[in-house]
């Protein structure tokens, strides 16, 4: 089984690309904040043009899957994705194919 790690910048990029695709804007114009809460789990906030959109864990994973498909050229539906907080690297996603 192949393993891959997406680091915090990759996760930010995945939300930027996801948000840009569905809002028809440029990814570089979007600001993203990654978050973890004991109750809500992993999430992300995307800011564009004064508007805020919150991506819950399900939508966050969907954004990562789109990134895997479009940026890495891999089949994301066969991937097992788990999110974690790393002391040195910040938020990371562990991917197993």
C-alpha angles and dihedrals in degrees: 000000000000118000129203133178123213112201128212096274090052090052091049089049091050092055091045092052093044093049093044093050095054097037094043094235135121116277093224090060093062126089118206133195120192118212143183126200126178091230103035097033122208119355143152136218121214120200122197129161093343094310126116126208122184120212113204122210094277094050091043091055089046089055090051090050090052089050091051091050099044105028102031097032093228133129104258094188090069091050127100108214124196125176125214142166113243120199095227104024102040117219114005137178120219111208125195121189 
